[in-house]
Amino acid sequence: MDLNSINFWETLKKKVDEAVTIKKRGYDQILGDLKKTLRSNFPDTPIYAFGSRIMGIADADSDLDIYVHLDGNETYTENPTSKVSQNQVKIINSIKMDSGNWKFLDSHGGVCPIVIVRHIDSDIQCDISFSKKITVDQNNLINYIVDLQPIARYMVIYLRGWAQINGLTKFRGYIFNLMVIFFLQIRGKLPSIKDLQADLSPNFGQLGKPNL
């Protein structure tokens, strides 16, 4: 792949433009439909979209990550509690009962359990998490940093494509974000996290109030 060729940069720019369009698309309908679906079990529950679509590094086939902020998720824990498992069952049952809006695909347990569904109107696969809001907070930080330095979006999209071409499919997407951020930080093109947090009060963990 010739990084100096016009075709390379035209192709990469096209992918970046597509990713930015996907980011600006908005997902209010999907979040609204999910809120209605979960209303009987989880009334007035905040729901957030995050992930590659929200950061502007996705392609048309990318999943939409959704976080459902249930009670008791403010404190980070390594192992899911029995309440988390119960909530997963409730979410799955709610999805299955609302077959007009959703198609249930799969679910996974573990440290960060998820429910995988397809939103019928948009035909977008959604990965629903509900146990750790810190995932969304980390995503917001990366999103902010990528917006600070526009070249980062080009670099992340290039790395994602390169990994796919070379069969490196086991890499989690956020790894490429961290690699690009670190590279730009040591080149002086992005501020360090320490500088970004200077003079700010902690809002998560033992030193601060939990995020709500």
Backbone as JSON Lines, residues from 0, in Angstrom:
{"i":0,"aa":"M","n":[0.84,-1.19,0.0],"ca":[0.0,0.0,0.0],"c":[0.88,1.25,0.0]}
{"i":1,"aa":"D","n":[0.8,2.04,-1.05],"ca":[1.64,3.23,-1.2],"c":[0.99,4.42,-0.51]}
{"i":2,"aa":"L","n":[1.59,4.82,0.64],"ca":[1.02,5.92,1.41],"c":[1.16,7.26,0.7]}
{"i":3,"aa":"N","n":[1.99,7.33,-0.33],"ca":[2.19,8.58,-1.05],"c":[1.3,8.69,-2.3]}
{"i":4,"aa":"S","n":[0.55,7.65,-2.61],"ca":[-0.26,7.68,-3.82],"c":[-1.53,8.5,-3.62]}
{"i":5,"aa":"I","n":[-1.97,9.13,-4.68],"ca":[-3.2,9.93,-4.63],"c":[-4.39,9.03,-4.35]}
{"i":6,"aa":"N","n":[-4.41,7.84,-4.95],"ca":[-5.52,6.92,-4.77],"c":[-5.68,6.5,-3.3]}
{"i":7,"aa":"F","n":[-4.54,6.3,-2.63],"ca":[-4.59,5.91,-1.22],"c":[-5.3,6.98,-0.4]}
{"i":8,"aa":"W","n":[-4.88,8.23,-0.56],"ca":[-5.46,9.31,0.24],"c":[-6.9,9.59,-0.14]}
{"i":9,"aa":"E","n":[-7.23,9.43,-1.41],"ca":[-8.63,9.62,-1.82],"c":[-9.52,8.54,-1.2]}
{"i":10,"aa":"T","n":[-9.02,7.3,-1.18],"ca":[-9.79,6.21,-0.59],"c":[-9.95,6.41,0.91]}
{"i":11,"aa":"L","n":[-8.85,6.81,1.58],"ca":[-8.91,7.02,3.02],"c":[-9.85,8.19,3.36]}
{"i":12,"aa":"K","n":[-9.77,9.27,2.58],"ca":[-10.65,10.41,2.84],"c":[-12.12,10.02,2.66]}
{"i":13,"aa":"K","n":[-12.39,9.18,1.68],"ca":[-13.76,8.72,1.46],"c":[-14.26,7.94,2.68]}
{"i":14,"aa":"K","n":[-13.41,7.1,3.24],"ca":[-13.78,6.34,4.42],"c":[-14.0,7.26,5.63]}
{"i":15,"aa":"V","n":[-13.16,8.27,5.77],"ca":[-13.31,9.21,6.87],"c":[-14.6,10.01,6.72]}
{"i":16,"aa":"D","n":[-14.88,10.46,5.5],"ca":[-16.12,11.21,5.25],"c":[-17.34,10.36,5.57]}
{"i":17,"aa":"E","n":[-17.28,9.07,5.2],"ca":[-18.39,8.16,5.51],"c":[-18.55,8.0,7.02]}
{"i":18,"aa":"A","n":[-17.43,7.88,7.73],"ca":[-17.48,7.7,9.18],"c":[-18.06,8.94,9.86]}
{"i":19,"aa":"V","n":[-17.69,10.11,9.38],"ca":[-18.21,11.36,9.96],"c":[-19.7,11.48,9.69]}
{"i":20,"aa":"T","n":[-20.14,11.07,8.49],"ca":[-21.57,11.07,8.16],"c":[-22.34,10.14,9.09]}
{"i":21,"aa":"I","n":[-21.77,8.96,9.35],"ca":[-22.38,8.01,10.28],"c":[-22.47,8.61,11.67]}
{"i":22,"aa":"K","n":[-21.43,9.32,12.09],"ca":[-21.43,9.95,13.4],"c":[-22.53,10.99,13.52]}
{"i":23,"aa":"K","n":[-22.75,11.78,12.46],"ca":[-23.74,12.86,12.49],"c":[-25.16,12.36,12.29]}
{"i":24,"aa":"R","n":[-25.28,11.11,11.92],"ca":[-26.61,10.56,11.6],"c":[-27.59,10.7,12.75]}
{"i":25,"aa":"G","n":[-27.13,10.48,13.94],"ca":[-28.01,10.53,15.1],"c":[-28.73,9.21,15.31]}
{"i":26,"aa":"Y","n":[-28.94,8.87,16.57],"ca":[-29.53,7.57,16.89],"c":[-30.67,7.72,17.9]}
{"i":27,"aa":"D","n":[-31.35,8.85,17.81],"ca":[-32.43,9.13,18.76],"c":[-33.55,8.11,18.66]}
{"i":28,"aa":"Q","n":[-33.86,7.66,17.42],"ca":[-34.95,6.7,17.27],"c":[-34.61,5.38,17.96]}
{"i":29,"aa":"I","n":[-33.37,4.91,17.76],"ca":[-32.97,3.64,18.37],"c":[-33.01,3.74,19.89]}
{"i":30,"aa":"L","n":[-32.45,4.82,20.42],"ca":[-32.44,4.99,21.88],"c":[-33.85,5.15,22.41]}
{"i":31,"aa":"G","n":[-34.69,5.87,21.67],"ca":[-36.07,6.06,22.1],"c":[-36.84,4.75,22.09]}
{"i":32,"aa":"D","n":[-36.64,3.95,21.05],"ca":[-37.31,2.65,20.98],"c":[-36.86,1.74,22.11]}
{"i":33,"aa":"L","n":[-35.57,1.77,22.44],"ca":[-35.08,0.92,23.52],"c":[-35.63,1.38,24.86]}
{"i":34,"aa":"K","n":[-35.71,2.69,25.03],"ca":[-36.26,3.23,26.28],"c":[-37.7,2.76,26.47]}
{"i":35,"aa":"K","n":[-38.5,2.78,25.39],"ca":[-39.88,2.31,25.47],"c":[-39.93,0.81,25.76]}
{"i":36,"aa":"T","n":[-39.03,0.06,25.13],"ca":[-39.01,-1.39,25.32],"c":[-38.71,-1.77,26.76]}
{"i":37,"aa":"L","n":[-37.8,-1.02,27.39],"ca":[-37.36,-1.35,28.75],"c":[-38.18,-0.65,29.83]}
{"i":38,"aa":"R","n":[-39.15,0.17,29.42],"ca":[-39.84,1.04,30.38],"c":[-40.53,0.28,31.5]}
{"i":39,"aa":"S","n":[-41.11,-0.88,31.2],"ca":[-41.85,-1.6,32.24],"c":[-40.92,-2.13,33.34]}
{"i":40,"aa":"N","n":[-39.72,-2.56,32.96],"ca":[-38.76,-3.08,33.94],"c":[-37.83,-2.01,34.49]}
{"i":41,"aa":"F","n":[-37.49,-1.01,33.64],"ca":[-36.53,0.01,34.05],"c":[-37.05,1.4,33.66]}
{"i":42,"aa":"P","n":[-38.04,1.91,34.38],"ca":[-38.6,3.23,34.03],"c":[-37.61,4.36,34.25]}
{"i":43,"aa":"D","n":[-37.63,5.34,33.34],"ca":[-36.8,6.57,33.46],"c":[-35.32,6.25,33.57]}
{"i":44,"aa":"T","n":[-34.88,5.21,32.87],"ca":[-33.47,4.82,32.91],"c":[-32.69,5.55,31.82]}
{"i":45,"aa":"P","n":[-31.59,6.26,32.17],"ca":[-30.78,6.93,31.14],"c":[-30.13,5.91,30.2]}
{"i":46,"aa":"I","n":[-30.14,6.21,28.91],"ca":[-29.55,5.33,27.91],"c":[-28.62,6.16,27.02]}
{"i":47,"aa":"Y","n":[-27.41,5.66,26.77],"ca":[-26.4,6.39,26.03],"c":[-25.91,5.56,24.84]}
{"i":48,"aa":"A","n":[-25.65,6.23,23.74],"ca":[-24.97,5.61,22.6],"c":[-23.49,5.97,22.68]}
{"i":49,"aa":"F","n":[-22.62,4.99,22.36],"ca":[-21.18,5.26,22.36],"c":[-20.53,4.33,21.36]}
{"i":50,"aa":"G","n":[-19.22,4.3,21.33],"ca":[-18.52,3.39,20.42],"c":[-18.11,4.04,19.11]}
{"i":51,"aa":"S","n":[-17.74,3.21,18.15],"ca":[-17.13,3.7,16.91],"c":[-18.06,4.59,16.1]}
{"i":52,"aa":"R","n":[-19.36,4.31,16.11],"ca":[-20.3,5.15,15.37],"c":[-20.37,6.56,15.95]}
{"i":53,"aa":"I","n":[-20.27,6.66,17.25],"ca":[-20.36,7.95,17.91],"c":[-19.05,8.71,17.81]}
{"i":54,"aa":"M","n":[-17.93,8.0,17.68],"ca":[-16.63,8.64,17.58],"c":[-16.25,9.03,16.15]}
{"i":55,"aa":"G","n":[-17.05,8.6,15.17],"ca":[-16.74,8.95,13.8],"c":[-15.61,8.15,13.2]}
{"i":56,"aa":"I","n":[-15.53,6.85,13.55],"ca":[-14.5,5.98,12.98],"c":[-15.11,4.68,12.46]}
{"i":57,"aa":"A","n":[-16.44,4.67,12.31],"ca":[-17.14,3.45,11.93],"c":[-17.33,3.36,10.43]}
{"i":58,"aa":"D","n":[-17.73,2.16,9.98],"ca":[-18.21,2.0,8.61],"c":[-19.67,1.58,8.67]}
{"i":59,"aa":"A","n":[-20.28,1.38,7.51],"ca":[-21.72,1.15,7.46],"c":[-22.14,-0.12,8.2]}
{"i":60,"aa":"D","n":[-21.23,-1.09,8.33],"ca":[-21.57,-2.35,8.97],"c":[-21.25,-2.38,10.47]}
{"i":61,"aa":"S","n":[-20.74,-1.3,11.0],"ca":[-20.34,-1.27,12.41],"c":[-21.55,-1.36,13.34]}
{"i":62,"aa":"D","n":[-21.34,-1.99,14.48],"ca":[-22.38,-2.07,15.49],"c":[-22.54,-0.73,16.2]}
{"i":63,"aa":"L","n":[-23.69,-0.55,16.82],"ca":[-23.91,0.6,17.68],"c":[-23.85,0.12,19.12]}
{"i":64,"aa":"D","n":[-22.93,0.67,19.89],"ca":[-22.83,0.33,21.32],"c":[-23.81,1.2,22.11]}
{"i":65,"aa":"I","n":[-24.57,0.56,22.98],"ca":[-25.55,1.25,23.8],"c":[-25.33,0.88,25.26]}
{"i":66,"aa":"Y","n":[-25.4,1.88,26.12],"ca":[-25.27,1.62,27.56],"c":[-26.55,2.01,28.27]}
{"i":67,"aa":"V","n":[-27.1,1.08,29.05],"ca":[-28.29,1.31,29.85],"c":[-27.84,1.5,31.29]}
{"i":68,"aa":"H","n":[-28.06,2.7,31.84],"ca":[-27.5,3.03,33.15],"c":[-28.48,2.64,34.26]}
{"i":69,"aa":"L","n":[-28.31,1.44,34.77],"ca":[-29.19,0.93,35.81],"c":[-28.67,1.29,37.19]}
{"i":70,"aa":"D","n":[-29.53,1.23,38.19],"ca":[-29.14,1.56,39.57],"c":[-28.03,0.63,40.04]}
{"i":71,"aa":"G","n":[-27.08,1.2,40.75],"ca":[-26.0,0.42,41.32],"c":[-24.78,0.27,40.44]}
{"i":72,"aa":"N","n":[-24.75,0.97,39.29],"ca":[-23.64,0.8,38.36],"c":[-22.58,1.9,38.51]}
{"i":73,"aa":"E","n":[-22.7,2.71,39.54],"ca":[-21.76,3.83,39.67],"c":[-20.37,3.38,40.11]}
{"i":74,"aa":"T","n":[-20.29,2.26,40.82],"ca":[-19.02,1.77,41.34],"c":[-18.49,0.64,40.47]}
{"i":75,"aa":"Y","n":[-17.24,0.76,40.03],"ca":[-16.65,-0.26,39.16],"c":[-16.32,-1.52,39.96]}
{"i":76,"aa":"T","n":[-16.7,-2.68,39.42],"ca":[-16.34,-3.96,40.02],"c":[-15.85,-4.9,38.92]}
{"i":77,"aa":"E","n":[-14.92,-5.77,39.26],"ca":[-14.37,-6.7,38.28],"c":[-15.35,-7.81,37.93]}
{"i":78,"aa":"N","n":[-16.13,-8.25,38.9],"ca":[-17.03,-9.38,38.68],"c":[-18.49,-8.93,38.76]}
{"i":79,"aa":"P","n":[-19.3,-9.33,37.78],"ca":[-20.71,-8.96,37.8],"c":[-21.43,-9.6,38.99]}
{"i":80,"aa":"T","n":[-22.35,-8.86,39.6],"ca":[-23.12,-9.36,40.73],"c":[-24.33,-10.15,40.22]}
{"i":81,"aa":"S","n":[-25.02,-10.8,41.15],"ca":[-26.24,-11.52,40.78],"c":[-27.29,-10.57,40.24]}
{"i":82,"aa":"K","n":[-27.28,-9.33,40.73],"ca":[-28.24,-8.34,40.24],"c":[-27.99,-8.04,38.76]}
{"i":83,"aa":"V","n":[-26.72,-8.0,38.36],"ca":[-26.39,-7.78,36.95],"c":[-26.96,-8.9,36.09]}
{"i":84,"aa":"S","n":[-26.81,-10.13,36.54],"ca":[-27.34,-11.28,35.8],"c":[-28.86,-11.21,35.7]}
{"i":85,"aa":"Q","n":[-29.5,-10.8,36.78],"ca":[-30.96,-10.66,36.77],"c":[-31.39,-9.57,35.78]}
{"i":86,"aa":"N","n":[-30.64,-8.47,35.77],"ca":[-30.97,-7.39,34.84],"c":[-30.8,-7.83,33.38]}
{"i":87,"aa":"Q","n":[-29.79,-8.67,33.13],"ca":[-29.58,-9.18,31.78],"c":[-30.79,-9.99,31.31]}
{"i":88,"aa":"V","n":[-31.32,-10.82,32.18],"ca":[-32.5,-11.62,31.84],"c":[-33.69,-10.71,31.57]}
{"i":89,"aa":"K","n":[-33.87,-9.68,32.37],"ca":[-34.99,-8.76,32.18],"c":[-34.88,-8.04,30.84]}
{"i":90,"aa":"I","n":[-33.67,-7.62,30.48],"ca":[-33.47,-6.93,29.2],"c":[-33.77,-7.87,28.04]}
{"i":91,"aa":"I","n":[-33.28,-9.1,28.13],"ca":[-33.52,-10.08,27.06],"c":[-35.02,-10.33,26.91]}
{"i":92,"aa":"N","n":[-35.71,-10.52,28.01],"ca":[-37.15,-10.79,27.95],"c":[-37.91,-9.6,27.37]}
{"i":93,"aa":"S","n":[-37.5,-8.38,27.73],"ca":[-38.16,-7.19,27.2],"c":[-37.95,-7.08,25.69]}
{"i":94,"aa":"I","n":[-36.73,-7.39,25.24],"ca":[-36.42,-7.35,23.81],"c":[-37.27,-8.37,23.04]}
{"i":95,"aa":"K","n":[-37.35,-9.56,23.58],"ca":[-38.09,-10.62,22.9],"c":[-39.58,-10.31,22.83]}
{"i":96,"aa":"M","n":[-40.1,-9.61,23.84],"ca":[-41.52,-9.27,23.85],"c":[-41.84,-8.15,22.87]}
{"i":97,"aa":"D","n":[-40.84,-7.37,22.49],"ca":[-41.05,-6.26,21.56],"c":[-40.46,-6.63,20.19]}
{"i":98,"aa":"S","n":[-40.98,-7.67,19.6],"ca":[-40.42,-8.18,18.35],"c":[-40.67,-7.25,17.17]}
{"i":99,"aa":"G","n":[-41.54,-6.27,17.33],"ca":[-41.78,-5.32,16.25],"c":[-40.63,-4.34,16.06]}
{"i":100,"aa":"N","n":[-39.87,-4.11,17.13],"ca":[-38.75,-3.17,17.06],"c":[-37.39,-3.84,17.09]}
{"i":101,"aa":"W","n":[-37.33,-5.07,17.62],"ca":[-36.04,-5.68,17.87],"c":[-36.03,-7.16,17.47]}
{"i":102,"aa":"K","n":[-34.85,-7.62,17.08],"ca":[-34.61,-9.03,16.9],"c":[-33.47,-9.42,17.84]}
{"i":103,"aa":"F","n":[-33.76,-10.33,18.77],"ca":[-32.73,-10.79,19.7],"c":[-31.74,-11.69,18.96]}
{"i":104,"aa":"L","n":[-30.44,-11.42,19.12],"ca":[-29.41,-12.2,18.43],"c":[-28.6,-13.09,19.36]}
{"i":105,"aa":"D","n":[-28.14,-12.53,20.48],"ca":[-27.26,-13.31,21.36],"c":[-27.05,-12.53,22.66]}
{"i":106,"aa":"S","n":[-26.38,-13.16,23.6],"ca":[-25.99,-12.48,24.84],"c":[-24.71,-13.12,25.36]}
{"i":107,"aa":"H","n":[-23.95,-12.33,26.11],"ca":[-22.7,-12.81,26.68],"c":[-22.6,-12.34,28.13]}
{"i":108,"aa":"G","n":[-22.0,-13.18,28.98],"ca":[-21.76,-12.81,30.36],"c":[-20.34,-12.28,30.52]}
{"i":109,"aa":"G","n":[-19.73,-12.59,31.65],"ca":[-18.34,-12.16,31.87],"c":[-18.25,-10.84,32.59]}
{"i":110,"aa":"V","n":[-17.07,-10.22,32.48],"ca":[-16.79,-8.98,33.2],"c":[-17.72,-7.86,32.76]}
{"i":111,"aa":"C","n":[-18.01,-7.81,31.47],"ca":[-18.91,-6.78,30.95],"c":[-19.98,-7.45,30.09]}
{"i":112,"aa":"P","n":[-21.03,-7.97,30.71],"ca":[-22.06,-8.69,29.95],"c":[-22.79,-7.78,28.97]}
{"i":113,"aa":"I","n":[-23.2,-8.34,27.84],"ca":[-23.92,-7.57,26.84],"c":[-25.09,-8.39,26.29]}
{"i":114,"aa":"V","n":[-26.04,-7.67,25.72],"ca":[-27.15,-8.28,24.99],"c":[-27.05,-7.76,23.56]}
{"i":115,"aa":"I","n":[-27.03,-8.68,22.59],"ca":[-26.84,-8.31,21.19],"c":[-28.18,-8.41,20.46]}
{"i":116,"aa":"V","n":[-28.6,-7.32,19.84],"ca":[-29.89,-7.27,19.17],"c":[-29.74,-6.55,17.83]}
{"i":117,"aa":"R","n":[-30.78,-6.62,17.01],"ca":[-30.83,-5.83,15.78],"c":[-32.06,-4.95,15.82]}
{"i":118,"aa":"H","n":[-31.85,-3.65,15.61],"ca":[-32.96,-2.71,15.53],"c":[-33.58,-2.83,14.14]}
{"i":119,"aa":"I","n":[-34.85,-3.18,14.09],"ca":[-35.47,-3.57,12.82],"c":[-35.58,-2.39,11.85]}
{"i":120,"aa":"D","n":[-36.03,-1.24,12.3],"ca":[-36.24,-0.11,11.38],"c":[-34.94,0.35,10.72]}
{"i":121,"aa":"S","n":[-33.87,0.41,11.5],"ca":[-32.59,0.9,10.97],"c":[-31.71,-0.22,10.44]}
{"i":122,"aa":"D","n":[-32.01,-1.47,10.79],"ca":[-31.2,-2.63,10.44],"c":[-29.78,-2.53,10.98]}
{"i":123,"aa":"I","n":[-29.64,-1.91,12.15],"ca":[-28.34,-1.76,12.8],"c":[-28.24,-2.73,13.97]}
{"i":124,"aa":"Q","n":[-27.14,-3.48,14.03],"ca":[-26.91,-4.34,15.18],"c":[-26.48,-3.49,16.36]}
{"i":125,"aa":"C","n":[-27.03,-3.78,17.53],"ca":[-26.74,-3.0,18.73],"c":[-26.22,-3.93,19.82]}
{"i":126,"aa":"D","n":[-25.11,-3.53,20.44],"ca":[-24.56,-4.26,21.58],"c":[-24.93,-3.49,22.84]}
{"i":127,"aa":"I","n":[-25.82,-4.04,23.64],"ca":[-26.34,-3.35,24.82],"c":[-25.57,-3.8,26.05]}
{"i":128,"aa":"S","n":[-24.9,-2.86,26.69],"ca":[-24.24,-3.14,27.97],"c":[-25.0,-2.41,29.08]}
{"i":129,"aa":"F","n":[-24.79,-2.84,30.33],"ca":[-25.65,-2.31,31.4],"c":[-25.01,-2.44,32.77]}
{"i":130,"aa":"S","n":[-23.72,-2.69,32.83],"ca":[-23.1,-2.95,34.13],"c":[-22.02,-1.97,34.54]}
{"i":131,"aa":"K","n":[-21.43,-1.23,33.59],"ca":[-20.3,-0.37,33.93],"c":[-20.33,0.93,33.11]}
{"i":132,"aa":"K","n":[-20.7,2.02,33.75],"ca":[-20.75,3.3,33.04],"c":[-19.35,3.82,32.72]}
{"i":133,"aa":"I","n":[-18.34,3.29,33.4],"ca":[-16.98,3.74,33.15],"c":[-16.6,3.52,31.68]}
{"i":134,"aa":"T","n":[-17.21,2.53,31.04],"ca":[-16.95,2.28,29.62],"c":[-17.37,3.49,28.78]}
{"i":135,"aa":"V","n":[-18.52,4.05,29.09],"ca":[-19.0,5.24,28.38],"c":[-18.12,6.44,28.67]}
{"i":136,"aa":"D","n":[-17.7,6.6,29.93],"ca":[-16.85,7.72,30.3],"c":[-15.5,7.64,29.57]}
{"i":137,"aa":"Q","n":[-14.95,6.45,29.47],"ca":[-13.69,6.28,28.74],"c":[-13.88,6.62,27.27]}
{"i":138,"aa":"N","n":[-15.0,6.2,26.72],"ca":[-15.32,6.49,25.32],"c":[-15.43,7.99,25.08]}
{"i":139,"aa":"N","n":[-16.09,8.69,26.01],"ca":[-16.23,10.15,25.88],"c":[-14.88,10.85,25.88]}
{"i":140,"aa":"L","n":[-13.96,10.35,26.72],"ca":[-12.63,10.94,26.77],"c":[-11.9,10.73,25.45]}
{"i":141,"aa":"I","n":[-11.94,9.51,24.91],"ca":[-11.28,9.24,23.63],"c":[-11.9,10.06,22.51]}
{"i":142,"aa":"N","n":[-13.23,10.18,22.53],"ca":[-13.93,10.97,21.52],"c":[-13.48,12.43,21.55]}
{"i":143,"aa":"Y","n":[-13.33,12.96,22.75],"ca":[-12.87,14.34,22.92],"c":[-11.45,14.51,22.38]}
{"i":144,"aa":"I","n":[-10.59,13.55,22.68],"ca":[-9.2,13.65,22.24],"c":[-9.1,13.55,20.72]}
{"i":145,"aa":"V","n":[-9.87,12.64,20.12],"ca":[-9.86,12.5,18.66],"c":[-10.32,13.78,17.99]}
{"i":146,"aa":"D","n":[-11.32,14.43,18.57],"ca":[-11.81,15.69,18.01],"c":[-10.77,16.81,18.15]}
{"i":147,"aa":"L","n":[-9.89,16.71,19.15],"ca":[-8.84,17.72,19.3],"c":[-7.84,17.68,18.14]}
{"i":148,"aa":"Q","n":[-7.59,16.5,17.62],"ca":[-6.59,16.33,16.58],"c":[-7.21,15.54,15.42]}
{"i":149,"aa":"P","n":[-7.72,16.22,14.39],"ca":[-8.46,15.55,13.3],"c":[-7.67,14.44,12.6]}
{"i":150,"aa":"I","n":[-6.34,14.54,12.54],"ca":[-5.57,13.49,11.85],"c":[-5.72,12.14,12.56]}
{"i":151,"aa":"A","n":[-6.08,12.19,13.85],"ca":[-6.24,10.95,14.61],"c":[-7.33,10.07,14.0]}
{"i":152,"aa":"R","n":[-8.4,10.7,13.5],"ca":[-9.48,9.92,12.89],"c":[-8.98,9.19,11.65]}
{"i":153,"aa":"Y","n":[-8.17,9.86,10.83],"ca":[-7.58,9.22,9.65],"c":[-6.71,8.03,10.06]}
{"i":154,"aa":"M","n":[-5.92,8.23,11.1],"ca":[-4.99,7.19,11.52],"c":[-5.72,5.97,12.06]}
{"i":155,"aa":"V","n":[-6.75,6.2,12.88],"ca":[-7.5,5.09,13.45],"c":[-8.22,4.3,12.36]}
{"i":156,"aa":"I","n":[-8.85,5.0,11.42],"ca":[-9.57,4.32,10.34],"c":[-8.6,3.54,9.46]}
{"i":157,"aa":"Y","n":[-7.42,4.11,9.21],"ca":[-6.41,3.39,8.44],"c":[-5.99,2.11,9.17]}
{"i":158,"aa":"L","n":[-5.72,2.2,10.48],"ca":[-5.28,1.04,11.24],"c":[-6.36,-0.04,11.3]}
{"i":159,"aa":"R","n":[-7.61,0.37,11.44],"ca":[-8.71,-0.61,11.47],"c":[-8.79,-1.37,10.14]}
{"i":160,"aa":"G","n":[-8.64,-0.64,9.04],"ca":[-8.67,-1.29,7.73],"c":[-7.47,-2.18,7.51]}
{"i":161,"aa":"W","n":[-6.29,-1.72,7.93],"ca":[-5.06,-2.51,7.79],"c":[-5.17,-3.81,8.57]}
{"i":162,"aa":"A","n":[-5.7,-3.73,9.8],"ca":[-5.83,-4.93,10.63],"c":[-6.8,-5.92,10.0]}
{"i":163,"aa":"Q","n":[-7.88,-5.42,9.43],"ca":[-8.85,-6.31,8.79],"c":[-8.25,-7.02,7.58]}
{"i":164,"aa":"I","n":[-7.51,-6.26,6.77],"ca":[-6.88,-6.85,5.59],"c":[-5.88,-7.94,5.98]}
{"i":165,"aa":"N","n":[-5.2,-7.74,7.1],"ca":[-4.17,-8.68,7.53],"c":[-4.67,-9.73,8.52]}
{"i":166,"aa":"G","n":[-5.97,-9.81,8.66],"ca":[-6.55,-10.87,9.47],"c":[-6.39,-10.7,10.97]}
{"i":167,"aa":"L","n":[-6.12,-9.48,11.43],"ca":[-5.96,-9.24,12.87],"c":[-7.31,-8.88,13.47]}
{"i":168,"aa":"T","n":[-8.23,-9.82,13.4],"ca":[-9.61,-9.54,13.79],"c":[-9.86,-9.64,15.29]}
{"i":169,"aa":"K","n":[-8.88,-10.16,16.04],"ca":[-9.09,-10.31,17.48],"c":[-8.75,-9.05,18.26]}
{"i":170,"aa":"F","n":[-8.22,-8.04,17.6],"ca":[-7.93,-6.79,18.26],"c":[-9.24,-6.08,18.59]}
{"i":171,"aa":"R","n":[-9.39,-5.61,19.82],"ca":[-10.53,-4.78,20.17],"c":[-10.32,-3.4,19.57]}
{"i":172,"aa":"G","n":[-11.4,-2.78,19.1],"ca":[-11.29,-1.52,18.39],"c":[-10.62,-0.41,19.17]}
{"i":173,"aa":"Y","n":[-10.85,-0.38,20.49],"ca":[-10.3,0.72,21.28],"c":[-8.77,0.67,21.35]}
{"i":174,"aa":"I","n":[-8.17,-0.51,21.06],"ca":[-6.72,-0.62,21.07],"c":[-6.11,0.33,20.03]}
{"i":175,"aa":"F","n":[-6.73,0.41,18.85],"ca":[-6.22,1.3,17.81],"c":[-6.34,2.76,18.24]}
{"i":176,"aa":"N","n":[-7.42,3.09,18.94],"ca":[-7.57,4.45,19.45],"c":[-6.43,4.8,20.4]}
{"i":177,"aa":"L","n":[-6.14,3.89,21.32],"ca":[-5.08,4.15,22.3],"c":[-3.71,4.24,21.64]}
{"i":178,"aa":"M","n":[-3.46,3.39,20.63],"ca":[-2.19,3.43,19.93],"c":[-1.99,4.78,19.24]}
{"i":179,"aa":"V","n":[-3.02,5.25,18.57],"ca":[-2.93,6.53,17.85],"c":[-2.77,7.69,18.83]}
{"i":180,"aa":"I","n":[-3.54,7.68,19.91],"ca":[-3.45,8.75,20.91],"c":[-2.06,8.8,21.51]}
{"i":181,"aa":"F","n":[-1.52,7.63,21.88],"ca":[-0.18,7.59,22.46],"c":[0.87,8.1,21.47]}
{"i":182,"aa":"F","n":[0.76,7.67,20.22],"ca":[1.71,8.11,19.2],"c":[1.68,9.64,19.06]}
{"i":183,"aa":"L","n":[0.5,10.22,19.01],"ca":[0.39,11.67,18.84],"c":[0.82,12.41,20.1]}
{"i":184,"aa":"Q","n":[0.63,11.79,21.25],"ca":[1.08,12.43,22.49],"c":[2.6,12.51,22.56]}
{"i":185,"aa":"I","n":[3.28,11.42,22.23],"ca":[4.75,11.45,22.31],"c":[5.36,12.31,21.21]}
{"i":186,"aa":"R","n":[4.56,12.6,20.16],"ca":[5.01,13.53,19.11],"c":[4.62,14.96,19.42]}
{"i":187,"aa":"G","n":[3.99,15.18,20.57],"ca":[3.61,16.53,20.98],"c":[2.41,17.09,20.23]}
{"i":188,"aa":"K","n":[1.62,16.23,19.59],"ca":[0.47,16.67,18.82],"c":[-0.84,16.59,19.61]}
{"i":189,"aa":"L","n":[-0.77,15.94,20.77],"ca":[-1.91,15.86,21.66],"c":[-1.43,16.05,23.1]}
{"i":190,"aa":"P","n":[-2.25,16.66,23.97],"ca":[-1.85,16.8,25.37],"c":[-1.92,15.48,26.11]}
{"i":191,"aa":"S","n":[-1.18,15.38,27.19],"ca":[-1.25,14.18,28.03],"c":[-2.56,14.2,28.82]}
{"i":192,"aa":"I","n":[-2.95,13.04,29.31],"ca":[-4.14,12.95,30.16],"c":[-3.94,13.76,31.43]}
{"i":193,"aa":"K","n":[-2.72,13.77,31.94],"ca":[-2.41,14.54,33.14],"c":[-2.69,16.02,32.91]}
{"i":194,"aa":"D","n":[-2.29,16.53,31.74],"ca":[-2.54,17.94,31.43],"c":[-4.03,18.21,31.27]}
{"i":195,"aa":"L","n":[-4.74,17.28,30.65],"ca":[-6.18,17.46,30.46],"c":[-6.92,17.48,31.8]}
{"i":196,"aa":"Q","n":[-6.4,16.75,32.78],"ca":[-7.07,16.65,34.08],"c":[-6.58,17.69,35.08]}
{"i":197,"aa":"A","n":[-5.64,18.51,34.68],"ca":[-5.1,19.51,35.6],"c":[-6.2,20.41,36.14]}
{"i":198,"aa":"D","n":[-6.2,20.61,37.46],"ca":[-7.14,21.5,38.16],"c":[-8.58,21.02,38.12]}
{"i":199,"aa":"L","n":[-8.81,19.77,37.73],"ca":[-10.17,19.22,37.75],"c":[-10.35,18.36,38.99]}
{"i":200,"aa":"S","n":[-11.55,18.38,39.54],"ca":[-11.86,17.54,40.69],"c":[-12.31,16.17,40.21]}
{"i":201,"aa":"P","n":[-11.88,15.09,40.88],"ca":[-12.3,13.75,40.46],"c":[-13.8,13.59,40.59]}
{"i":202,"aa":"N","n":[-14.42,12.88,39.64],"ca":[-15.86,12.63,39.7],"c":[-16.17,11.15,39.63]}
{"i":203,"aa":"F","n":[-15.15,10.31,39.86],"ca":[-15.37,8.86,39.8],"c":[-14.41,8.18,40.76]}
{"i":204,"aa":"G","n":[-14.85,7.12,41.41],"ca":[-13.98,6.36,42.29],"c":[-14.02,6.89,43.72]}
{"i":205,"aa":"Q","n":[-13.05,6.47,44.51],"ca":[-13.04,6.78,45.93],"c":[-12.78,8.26,46.21]}
{"i":206,"aa":"L","n":[-12.1,8.95,45.29],"ca":[-11.75,10.34,45.53],"c":[-12.84,11.32,45.14]}
{"i":207,"aa":"G","n":[-13.85,10.84,44.47],"ca":[-14.9,11.74,44.02],"c":[-16.25,11.09,44.02]}
{"i":208,"aa":"K","n":[-17.24,11.86,43.72],"ca":[-18.58,11.33,43.64],"c":[-18.74,10.52,42.36]}
{"i":209,"aa":"P","n":[-19.56,9.49,42.37],"ca":[-19.76,8.69,41.17],"c":[-20.49,9.47,40.09]}
{"i":210,"aa":"N","n":[-20.24,9.11,38.82],"ca":[-20.97,9.71,37.71],"c":[-22.42,9.25,37.74]}
{"i":211,"aa":"L","n":[-23.32,10.14,37.49],"ca":[-24.75,9.83,37.47],"c":[-25.3,10.06,36.09]}
